[in-house]
């Protein structure tokens, strides 16, 4: 119900790429990605009054916060996200009132979004594609972009994009290792009340 509409699926993502990315998700779980269940909770908190304070205590709601930590999470969500009824999309609000809104992308839609952006920017490299993705979308890791671009059949046919020596291959491994910023992300996710939700995946943002 809350996932990206089928019209957003990219025809250029073949079944093998989808299967490989599904295995990638399974092998590299990360709290910064957004699952279907997590999005359903966020959307319910944003749109339903059944679990808000002041309602009858007899109301049965599986999403109702049961602890102070959960109430803090819900409060933060209401300041950080909105539900776009027209587009049926969860949107991350820019902090401080500046910047642009970013659409939240669920895990299984990541290959489609990356493929679309990569095609639109003329099959640019990792950094350029990551920059374009992170500016417009929320919930995609840089490592996900790199993984998918390595499977791009168009780029595979371009000799300029092929590793030339072992040093290049080693640098590839370095590029996908956690950065210092990932430490900030880990701190935010473990210490911030929002906990498991993906909130700080953009490199121009910092943990509160």
GIGIDA-V174103 format. One record per backbone hydrogen bond with DSSP energy under -1.0 kcal/mol. NH is the residue of the N-H (numbers start at 0). CO is the residue of the C=O. If there is no record, write none. Layout:
# GIGIDA-V174103
nh-><NH/NH>
co-><CO/CO>
This chain:
# GIGIDA-V174103
nh-><7/8/12/17/18/19/20/21/22/23/24/25/26/27/32/38/39/40/41/42/43/44/45/46/47/51/54/58/63/70/71/72/73/74/75/76/77/79/80/81/83/87/88/90/91/92/96/97/101/102/103/104/106/108/109/112/113/114/115/116/117/118/119/120/121/122/128/129/130/131/132/133/134/136/137/144/145/146/147/148/149/150/151/155/157/160/161/168/169/170/171/172/173/174/176/183/184/185/186/187/188/189/190/191/194/196/204>
co-><4/5/9/13/14/15/16/17/18/19/20/21/22/23/29/34/35/36/37/38/39/40/41/42/43/48/51/55/60/66/67/68/69/70/71/72/73/75/76/90/88/83/83/81/101/79/93/94/91/135/89/137/33/105/106/108/109/110/111/112/113/114/115/116/118/117/124/125/126/127/128/129/130/132/102/140/141/142/143/144/145/147/148/151/154/157/158/164/165/166/167/168/169/170/173/179/180/181/182/183/184/185/186/187/191/193/201>
